């Protein structure tokens, strides 16, 4: 029997390895998330009196106030997200949840994504993803994040 057509190593066992471009993409994702969490550490989510803010900390990054709030007086789906990240990285979980609970959940998800991207790049394969299901997992994750944001926003608008 001639086994010359089989590839040696992990590929023969069915483990798909990522190429250099995919590894670079994983490292780029990790670098972007490091920047996000770095910015969250850099900004101050507390008012001068020491009370946690609930929104508008993104202005410390040179960004303008939320146009939706300026025009309507109501928060947008992302209002409080930067503040919730900044509070969460400081361990102020309760204040983070008050600022934007969806942002707190997303921050935890992104922290896990950071670890996953680095581990996958190091391993040379997409860890914890069924082969050929990466796009499905990504689509479902983005959909879940958007749903969380919209559910939270509906609650804020209905609740006042």
Number of C-alpha atoms within 10 A of each C-alpha: 3 5 7 7 7 10 11 10 9 10 11 11 10 10 12 14 16 16 12 11 9 16 21 13 14 24 19 14 17 21 15 13 19 15 12 17 19 13 17 23 16 12 18 18 29 15 11 9 6 8 10 20 20 22 20 17 24 22 13 13 11 8 10 10 14 18 11 13 12 10 9 9 10 15 18 18 21 16 24 26 26 28 29 34 31 28 27 24 17 14 11 14 16 14 20 29 21 17 24 26 21 26 27 27 19 19 22 15 13 18 16 11 16 20 13 17 24 18 16 20 23 13 13 17 19 22 13 9 12 10 12 9 10 13 10 12 13 11 12 12 13 12 12 13 17 14 13 18 23 16 14 18 20 14 11 15 13 8 7 7
